[in-house]
Amino acid sequence: MMATGPTGAEGEKVVPLGPGDLEAVVALERAMFPAPWTREQYAYGLAHGVLALCGITSGGRLLAYCSWYRVVDEAEIVNIAVSPGNRRCGLGRRLLRSVLQSAVKKGINQVFLEVRESNLAAVNLYASLGFRQTGRRRKYYPDTGEDALTMALALDPRAFATDIE
Ligand SMILES: CC(C)(COP(=O)(O)OP(=O)(O)OC[C@H]1O[C@@H](n2cnc3c(N)ncnc32)[C@H](O)[C@@H]1OP(=O)(O)O)[C@@H](O)C(=O)NCCC(=O)NCCS
């Protein structure tokens, strides 16, 4: 079983995650999101091939994860999170970039997501990889009544051709 939490260790790597990693994924998710996905939701998505899940691990610890859907030639980022002690070290961008590289290889042209308007870290992360705001869903989040921003990226294969791993 994979643990979660901060690490100073070298050797972080981007890896696909599967059913055996869900305990660690759900632990991070619960610690970070007001309406976390359950283990059963993740397991269902993986079992039916509708959800892709990858993460960054180091020394057997899960530092970050990202989940996304693919629908024909489009994808939607469901969630991305970096454990609190490992933020602002480039892991979020590295992981999302890796997802976008994987999407290019699968022939995906457009990537969509939604994000809380106040989540500056996430909005900036997405913008730094080329996502642009396409709209706004008013009072979208039931816990705070906050608006969601919708963002999209037209994937340019040349921009994500280099394998950074
Ligand atoms: C959003 C999140 C994934 C970013 O991960 P991270 O590993 O800390 O981000 P990185 O170090 O890769 O930073 C990449 C860019 O994101 C932006 N960013 C990250 N943290 C930021 C912060 N606290 N404030 C402002 N911008 C920030 C910056 O543009 C940064 O580029 P720079 O360092 O060159 O300025 C992380 O803050 C997180 O897990 N937040 C909680 C979960 C969450 O809100 N997920 C998004 C759901 S939509």
The ligand as an SDF file (V2000), in Angstrom:
LIG
                    3D

 48 50  0  0  0  0  0  0  0  0999 V2000
   -3.0460   23.5360   -7.8360 C   0  0  0  0  0  0  0  0  0  0  0  0
   -1.8960   22.6030   -7.4310 C   0  0  0  0  0  0  0  0  0  0  0  0
   -2.1510   21.2250   -8.0360 C   0  0  0  0  0  0  0  0  0  0  0  0
   -0.5790   23.1780   -7.9930 C   0  0  0  0  0  0  0  0  0  0  0  0
    0.4540   22.2260   -7.7690 O   0  0  0  0  0  0  0  0  0  0  0  0
    1.9600   22.6710   -7.4740 P   0  0  0  0  0  0  0  0  0  0  0  0
    2.8170   21.4720   -7.5740 O   0  0  0  0  0  0  0  0  0  0  0  0
    2.0290   23.4270   -6.2010 O   0  0  0  0  0  0  0  0  0  0  0  0
    2.2550   23.6780   -8.6760 O   0  0  0  0  0  0  0  0  0  0  0  0
    3.6580   23.9380   -9.3870 P   0  0  0  0  0  0  0  0  0  0  0  0
    4.7380   24.0580   -8.3560 O   0  0  0  0  0  0  0  0  0  0  0  0
    3.8510   22.9500  -10.4750 O   0  0  0  0  0  0  0  0  0  0  0  0
    3.4180   25.3720  -10.0240 O   0  0  0  0  0  0  0  0  0  0  0  0
    3.0740   25.5470  -11.3910 C   0  0  0  0  0  0  0  0  0  0  0  0
    2.4680   26.9370  -11.5570 C   0  0  0  0  0  0  0  0  0  0  0  0
    1.1980   26.9830  -10.8940 O   0  0  0  0  0  0  0  0  0  0  0  0
    1.0160   28.3010  -10.3260 C   0  0  0  0  0  0  0  0  0  0  0  0
    0.9430   28.1980   -8.8650 N   0  0  0  0  0  0  0  0  0  0  0  0
    1.1820   27.0990   -8.1100 C   0  0  0  0  0  0  0  0  0  0  0  0
    0.9550   27.3900   -6.8070 N   0  0  0  0  0  0  0  0  0  0  0  0
    0.5920   28.6930   -6.7540 C   0  0  0  0  0  0  0  0  0  0  0  0
    0.2050   29.5530   -5.6840 C   0  0  0  0  0  0  0  0  0  0  0  0
    0.1890   29.1520   -4.4150 N   0  0  0  0  0  0  0  0  0  0  0  0
   -0.1570   30.8090   -5.9920 N   0  0  0  0  0  0  0  0  0  0  0  0
   -0.1540   31.2630   -7.2710 C   0  0  0  0  0  0  0  0  0  0  0  0
    0.2100   30.4810   -8.3290 N   0  0  0  0  0  0  0  0  0  0  0  0
    0.5810   29.2150   -8.0680 C   0  0  0  0  0  0  0  0  0  0  0  0
    2.2050   29.1110  -10.7730 C   0  0  0  0  0  0  0  0  0  0  0  0
    1.8970   29.6950  -12.0250 O   0  0  0  0  0  0  0  0  0  0  0  0
    3.2710   28.0550  -10.9400 C   0  0  0  0  0  0  0  0  0  0  0  0
    4.3050   28.4280  -11.8190 O   0  0  0  0  0  0  0  0  0  0  0  0
    5.6130   29.2130  -11.2310 P   0  0  0  0  0  0  0  0  0  0  0  0
    6.1020   28.4020  -10.0670 O   0  0  0  0  0  0  0  0  0  0  0  0
    6.5430   29.2040  -12.3980 O   0  0  0  0  0  0  0  0  0  0  0  0
    5.1390   30.5530  -10.8120 O   0  0  0  0  0  0  0  0  0  0  0  0
   -1.7700   22.5280   -5.8870 C   0  0  0  0  0  0  0  0  0  0  0  0
   -1.7390   23.8390   -5.3550 O   0  0  0  0  0  0  0  0  0  0  0  0
   -2.8760   21.7410   -5.2090 C   0  0  0  0  0  0  0  0  0  0  0  0
   -2.7910   20.5180   -5.0670 O   0  0  0  0  0  0  0  0  0  0  0  0
   -3.9430   22.4470   -4.7370 N   0  0  0  0  0  0  0  0  0  0  0  0
   -5.0410   21.7840   -4.0240 C   0  0  0  0  0  0  0  0  0  0  0  0
   -5.8760   20.9350   -4.9470 C   0  0  0  0  0  0  0  0  0  0  0  0
   -6.5060   21.7690   -6.0390 C   0  0  0  0  0  0  0  0  0  0  0  0
   -7.0130   22.8500   -5.8010 O   0  0  0  0  0  0  0  0  0  0  0  0
   -6.4970   21.2240   -7.2640 N   0  0  0  0  0  0  0  0  0  0  0  0
   -7.0880   21.8660   -8.4280 C   0  0  0  0  0  0  0  0  0  0  0  0
   -8.5120   21.4750   -8.5730 C   0  0  0  0  0  0  0  0  0  0  0  0
   -9.2520   22.3020   -9.9630 S   0  0  0  0  0  0  0  0  0  0  0  0
  1  2  1  0
  2  3  1  0
  2  4  1  0
  2 36  1  0
  4  5  1  0
  5  6  1  0
  6  7  2  0
  6  8  1  0
  6  9  1  0
  9 10  1  0
 10 11  2  0
 10 12  1  0
 10 13  1  0
 13 14  1  0
 14 15  1  0
 15 16  1  0
 15 30  1  0
 16 17  1  0
 17 18  1  0
 17 28  1  0
 18 19  1  0
 18 27  1  0
 19 20  2  0
 20 21  1  0
 21 22  1  0
 21 27  2  0
 22 23  1  0
 22 24  2  0
 24 25  1  0
 25 26  2  0
 26 27  1  0
 28 29  1  0
 28 30  1  0
 30 31  1  0
 31 32  1  0
 32 33  2  0
 32 34  1  0
 32 35  1  0
 36 37  1  0
 36 38  1  0
 38 39  2  0
 38 40  1  0
 40 41  1  0
 41 42  1  0
 42 43  1  0
 43 44  2  0
 43 45  1  0
 45 46  1  0
 46 47  1  0
 47 48  1  0
M  END
$$$$
